[in-house]
Structure formats: C-alpha cells, structure tokens
Amino acid sequence: MTLDIKIKNLNVSFLTNEGTVQTVDDISLKLEMGKVLGLIGETGSGKSVLGLSILNLLPSNACVSGEIFYKNINLLSLNKKLIRNFRGKDIAFIPQNPGTALNPIMKVGNQIGEGVKISKEIKESKVLNLLQRFLLSPPGKIKNSYPFELSGGMKQRVLASIGIFNNPNWIIADEPTKGLDAIVRQQVYETLHKITSNTDCGMLLITHDLILSKNLCNTIAVMYASDIIEIGKTSEVLENSKHPYTKGLILSQPHKGLKPMYGFAPSLINPPKGCKFYTRCPNKMDICSLKKPDFYKTKDGSKVRCFLFDKSK
C-alpha cells in the first residue's frame, strides 16, 4: 500500500452567474511521501483549489471529476463521513490566514487538541510539547492565550501545531507566508522546516513565495490559468526554468528586479483554445493559438508544456 498521493485527470469548475469557471484543467500529479512539492503561480491560477480538492473541502458549487488516490483509495469517491476519517489524521491542512482560521474566543491550547479523543492529561502534555517544539514559550502561558494576544508568526506556528497534532502522513500548507513581513516569514520557514526535517511526512506547499520554495521544496510544479505548465527539481525550475511563463514569473519577483510580465492572465470562463499563455508569450508560434501543448521532457528531467520543446517539429 503506497502512501503517495496520485492525482489523475483532476478537473474542478465552479458554476457562477457569469458562466462556468474552470479552475483546475485535467491535472495529473504525483505527490511523493516524505518529500515536499511546491505549487507556485500567480493568484487565481488554481493552486489552492487543487489543494482543497484532496480533502474535499471545496464549496457546494464546485463540480469535480477525476481521481485522487491515497492508500489505494480514491478520495473523491468518499462521502462526507468517510473523508473525515482522513482529515487531520492522515492528511492535515494548514490554512493560509491564521487570523480567520483560529477561533478568536477560544484559548489556543484548546484549539490545538480540539476533536482528538485522548485523555485530558495526555492531550495537555502533547499540546505543551508542541508549543515548546515550535519555540512558543513559555508554553503554559501560550496555551492559555487567545489568538489576539499572539503575533502573526506565533499564530501561524499554532496552526502548524494543530496540523501535526495527530502525526499525519501529509500536510497541505496553503500560502503559509502570505501577507507576512520578512521576519515572520523566516519564522514560518523555520516552523515548516522543523516539520519536514523531524518527521517522515510529505508536504504540498502552495505558495507564491519563491524564496520559501527554494529553501524547502524537493520539486516544483508551476501552475498557470488552471494548468500545470512546468514541473521538475527545485533547482532546475527556479534557476534554469524552461517555460516562458516560469521565466517571467521569476523575473517579476522583488529579489529579481520586479520586471513585470506583459499582459494579463486569461479568463477562466472563456480560456484560449490553445496554449493559455499564448497572448503573453514572447516566443509564441502559430501552433500555440490552435492547440494545447502536451508535456515534453527535457534533458534535465523536467517536464514542460510548451511547443518549444517538441522535438518532432
């Protein structure tokens, strides 16, 4: 029985008054146990929707098809009662906004151990150990604090404590450094690094923070307008990127000089027929507007959805 997560032909769309929004378009992806896969891309590319799909946490207006296998079970086939057996126990979710994810009128110690059926003494001991492990001290005081009494970095570490309380095999971390300053981002990185280095769990890191991705991830998948357009080893994707979009995304980062990409991401209600990056691409060819490119394997092992790497041309 494998503990990898295998996503096959996943499609997610939302019915809206304006039309059907296709946020995940026929994505197949393997998440390897014990490794960190970073999912990067612009806001609105579908990253969080893909992550939420794994635990069936999408809203009621989502239309989902495809398969997501874990322990030889298709998670998408499970009803609400059965999927709860996996949430938090096998696969934990760390949401992106601790300000709204934590209950403002409940002490953080109670939130960390909430819903776990163990004795009060064992639960309290485990909560204190986790707080100490994530450098939240004095742990006794933090345990009895309310979220508004903690800083942003401390609240993010509380969310991480909630996520790993049941020693899950997998953690889905959704934009853990979003909206945080440099000091707090470093604290969050250290927290996630502790999780991955001290446990055997795997992690899906959904982020736009390329520095965090470089420091934490084994593999990077780049998402654009509901598609994954490049995937490979972290060093290859971030330092020797192949897809024109990935190159533009990296150059638009502050540490790379803030060079903006031309144009805007396409509508997910009426996307282009061919490559979705066609209208913005500096290397576009006629075929790009007519046909969606397949994945092509490069000599360094990366896979790129771009006709520039079609060796049959």
C-alpha distance (Angstrom), angle and dihedral (degrees) to the residues before:
residue distance angle dihedral
M1 . . .
T2 3.79 . .
L3 3.79 124.0 .
D4 3.81 92.1 -158.6
I5 3.80 117.2 112.3
K6 3.80 112.4 -127.3
I7 3.79 118.5 -165.6
K8 3.80 114.4 -164.2
N9 3.81 125.9 -170.6
L10 3.81 93.4 -28.6
N11 3.79 115.9 -172.9
V12 3.79 124.4 -179.7
S13 3.79 124.8 179.0
F14 3.80 135.0 166.4
L15 3.78 127.0 -142.5
T16 3.81 110.4 -133.0
N17 3.80 136.5 166.3
E18 3.82 88.9 -102.5
G19 3.80 94.6 50.4
T20 3.81 141.3 -84.2
V21 3.81 114.0 -33.4
Q22 3.82 112.1 -152.3
T23 3.82 104.1 -153.6
V24 3.82 99.6 164.7
D25 3.81 116.2 33.9
D26 3.81 117.2 -161.7
I27 3.81 96.4 -51.1
S28 3.80 123.0 179.4
L29 3.78 116.7 -172.7
K30 3.81 138.6 158.5
L31 3.80 121.0 -143.6
E32 3.81 110.0 -161.2
M33 3.79 119.4 -142.6
G34 3.82 113.0 -112.7
K35 3.81 94.0 21.1
V36 3.80 135.7 94.5
L37 3.79 118.8 -124.7
G38 3.79 115.6 -167.2
L39 3.80 118.8 -150.2
I40 3.79 109.4 -160.3
G41 3.79 135.8 175.0
E42 3.79 144.4 107.1
T43 3.80 123.2 -49.7
G44 3.80 109.1 -82.5
S45 3.80 95.7 27.1
G46 3.81 92.7 117.9
K47 3.82 101.0 -102.0
S48 3.80 98.0 129.7
V49 3.80 92.8 41.9
L50 3.79 89.9 56.0
G51 3.81 91.1 50.5
L52 3.80 93.9 46.9
S53 3.81 90.2 49.6
I54 3.79 91.5 66.3
L55 3.81 92.0 66.4
N56 3.81 96.5 30.9
L57 3.81 92.2 -114.1
L58 3.80 95.6 141.9
P59 3.83 122.3 121.0
S60 3.79 122.0 -97.3
N61 3.82 94.8 -99.2
A62 3.83 91.7 63.3
C63 3.81 118.2 110.5
V64 3.81 109.5 -153.8
S65 3.80 130.6 -174.0
G66 3.79 134.8 165.9
E67 3.79 131.7 54.2
I68 3.80 136.2 -73.4
F69 3.81 112.3 -170.3
Y70 3.80 125.0 -161.0
K71 3.81 122.5 161.8
N72 3.83 86.3 -2.5
I73 3.82 89.6 -61.8
N74 3.80 123.5 119.0
L75 3.81 101.2 -129.9
L76 3.81 90.9 -161.8
S77 3.80 90.1 62.9
L78 3.81 94.1 58.6
N79 3.78 123.6 100.7
K80 3.82 122.3 -128.6
K81 3.80 93.7 -90.5
L82 3.81 95.7 50.2
I83 3.82 96.1 44.5
R84 3.82 88.7 57.0
N85 3.80 87.7 66.9
F86 3.82 88.1 67.3
R87 3.81 100.4 40.1
G88 3.78 111.9 99.1
K89 3.79 93.0 -8.3
D90 3.80 102.8 65.7
I91 3.79 100.5 4.0
A92 3.80 121.0 27.6
F93 3.79 127.0 -165.8
I94 3.81 124.3 -146.5
P95 3.84 107.4 -165.4
Q96 3.78 123.0 -142.4
N97 3.80 101.0 -119.6
P98 3.81 117.1 54.1
G99 3.79 89.4 -179.7
T100 3.80 90.9 68.9
A101 3.82 100.3 23.7
L102 3.81 94.6 62.9
N103 3.80 121.9 72.0
P104 3.84 105.2 -114.2
I105 3.82 94.6 -151.4
M106 3.82 97.7 46.4
K107 3.79 125.6 81.2
V108 3.79 112.3 -111.5
G109 3.80 93.9 -123.7
N110 3.79 90.4 59.9
Q111 3.80 90.8 47.6
I112 3.80 93.5 52.3
G113 3.79 93.3 56.9
E114 3.79 97.9 31.0
G115 3.80 116.2 137.3
V116 3.81 95.9 9.8
K117 3.80 112.6 124.1
I118 3.80 104.5 -140.3
S119 3.78 131.9 113.4
K120 3.79 118.5 -71.2
E121 3.81 92.0 -118.2
I122 3.82 94.8 51.4
K123 3.80 91.7 44.4
E124 3.82 92.8 51.1
S125 3.79 91.7 47.9
K126 3.80 91.7 50.2
V127 3.82 92.2 47.8
L128 3.81 91.5 51.9
N129 3.81 91.5 47.5
L130 3.80 91.7 51.5
L131 3.79 93.0 48.4
Q132 3.78 90.1 50.4
R133 3.79 91.5 46.0
F134 3.80 90.5 55.8
L135 3.81 92.3 46.7
L136 3.80 94.2 -109.5
S137 3.78 100.3 147.3
P138 2.85 145.4 -140.1
P139 3.84 81.9 25.3
G140 3.80 93.6 -161.7
K141 3.78 91.8 57.0
I142 3.80 94.0 43.7
K143 3.82 91.0 49.5
N144 3.80 89.9 58.3
S145 3.81 95.2 43.5
Y146 3.80 127.7 103.3
P147 3.83 119.5 -127.1
F148 3.82 93.7 -107.2
E149 3.82 88.7 61.9
L150 3.82 92.2 60.6
S151 3.80 132.1 75.9
G152 3.80 122.5 -115.6
G153 3.80 92.7 -100.2
M154 3.80 92.0 48.4
K155 3.81 91.4 50.8
Q156 3.80 90.5 50.1
R157 3.80 89.1 53.1
V158 3.80 89.6 50.1
L159 3.81 88.5 54.9
A160 3.80 89.0 50.5
S161 3.82 89.2 51.4
I162 3.80 89.8 52.4
G163 3.80 89.8 49.0
I164 3.80 96.6 54.0
F165 3.82 98.5 34.4
N166 3.81 91.5 105.4
N167 3.83 94.3 42.0
P168 3.83 94.1 -115.1
N169 3.80 123.7 -161.8
W170 3.80 90.9 -134.2
I171 3.79 137.5 34.0
I172 3.79 124.5 -165.1
A173 3.81 107.3 -160.0
D174 3.81 112.3 -168.4
E175 3.83 114.8 -156.7
P176 3.83 93.9 -38.7
T177 3.83 93.8 178.3
K178 3.80 98.8 41.2
G179 3.81 112.6 137.3
L180 3.80 94.3 0.2
D181 3.81 126.6 128.6
A182 3.80 122.6 -118.8
I183 3.81 95.8 -93.2
V184 3.80 94.3 50.0
R185 3.83 91.2 43.8
Q186 3.80 88.2 57.4
Q187 3.81 89.9 50.8
V188 3.81 90.7 51.6
Y189 3.81 91.1 48.4
E190 3.79 90.2 52.6
T191 3.81 89.6 49.7
L192 3.81 93.6 51.8
H193 3.79 91.0 43.4
K194 3.81 89.7 54.6
I195 3.80 89.8 52.9
T196 3.80 95.5 49.7
S197 3.80 96.9 40.0
N198 3.82 97.4 44.7
T199 3.81 98.9 42.0
D200 3.80 136.8 45.0
C201 3.79 93.8 -126.4
G202 3.78 125.3 125.7
M203 3.78 123.3 -129.7
L204 3.79 138.3 -152.2
L205 3.79 105.2 -156.0
I206 3.80 112.2 -162.7
T207 3.78 108.0 -165.9
H208 3.78 150.0 135.2
D209 3.81 89.3 -151.5
L210 3.80 103.8 105.4
I211 3.80 93.9 -177.3
L212 3.82 89.9 56.4
S213 3.80 89.2 47.8
K214 3.79 92.4 51.2
N215 3.80 92.6 51.1
L216 3.79 98.3 42.8
C217 3.81 113.1 26.3
N218 3.80 132.5 85.1
T219 3.81 93.3 -167.2
I220 3.80 134.0 21.2
A221 3.81 127.4 -150.9
V222 3.79 116.4 -168.9
M223 3.79 117.6 -147.7
Y224 3.80 125.6 -160.5
A225 3.81 127.4 174.6
S226 3.86 94.3 -21.1
D227 3.85 94.5 -44.2
I228 3.79 132.7 98.9
I229 3.79 103.0 -130.6
E230 3.82 102.7 174.6
I231 3.80 135.6 18.7
G232 3.78 131.6 173.5
K233 3.78 146.9 108.7
T234 3.79 112.4 -31.2
S235 3.80 94.8 -116.1
E236 3.81 92.3 50.3
V237 3.80 96.0 47.5
L238 3.81 96.6 44.4
E239 3.81 99.9 35.6
N240 3.79 102.8 28.2
S241 3.81 103.5 24.1
K242 3.79 118.2 177.4
H243 3.81 108.7 -167.9
P244 3.83 115.2 80.1
Y245 3.80 89.7 -130.6
T246 3.82 93.2 53.4
K247 3.79 90.0 49.9
G248 3.80 90.6 50.8
L249 3.80 92.7 46.1
I250 3.79 91.9 53.7
L251 3.81 94.0 46.4
S252 3.82 90.4 51.0
Q253 3.82 91.6 61.9
P254 3.84 118.9 105.8
H255 3.80 93.2 -119.1
K256 3.82 89.2 53.8
G257 3.81 96.7 51.3
L258 3.84 102.7 -87.4
K259 3.81 95.6 -96.6
P260 3.82 104.9 173.9
M261 3.79 122.9 -138.2
Y262 3.77 119.5 -119.2
G263 3.80 117.7 -102.2
F264 3.78 133.0 -8.3
A265 3.78 137.5 -71.2
P266 3.84 112.0 -90.0
S267 3.78 126.7 -105.2
L268 3.80 112.8 -86.9
I269 3.81 88.8 -149.8
N270 3.82 94.2 58.0
P271 3.83 105.4 16.8
P272 3.82 121.9 179.7
K273 3.80 116.2 -85.4
G274 3.79 95.3 -124.1
C275 3.79 130.1 26.3
K276 3.80 108.5 -6.0
F277 3.82 90.8 -141.6
Y278 3.81 92.6 53.4
T279 3.82 97.9 105.5
R280 3.81 92.4 52.3
C281 3.80 100.1 36.7
P282 3.83 120.3 113.7
N283 3.83 89.8 -158.9
K284 3.82 99.8 47.4
M285 3.79 121.5 149.4
D286 3.80 130.8 -167.2
I287 3.81 92.8 -99.8
C288 3.82 90.7 57.5
S289 3.82 91.6 71.6
L290 3.82 93.2 48.5
K291 3.80 107.1 44.1
K292 3.79 137.7 28.4
P293 3.81 108.0 -119.1
D294 3.78 121.6 -120.2
F295 3.79 123.3 -131.1
Y296 3.80 112.6 -82.0
K297 3.80 122.3 -163.2
T298 3.81 117.9 -130.3
K299 3.79 126.8 -149.2
D300 3.81 92.1 -101.9
G301 3.80 91.9 55.4
S302 3.79 99.7 -102.0
K303 3.81 120.8 131.6
V304 3.80 119.0 -136.2
R305 3.80 130.0 -172.8
C306 3.81 96.0 -144.7
F307 3.81 134.9 109.4
L308 3.82 89.8 -135.1
F309 3.81 86.1 79.4
D310 3.81 97.3 46.1
K311 3.82 101.9 118.9
S312 3.81 92.0 -169.6
K313 3.81 92.7 70.3
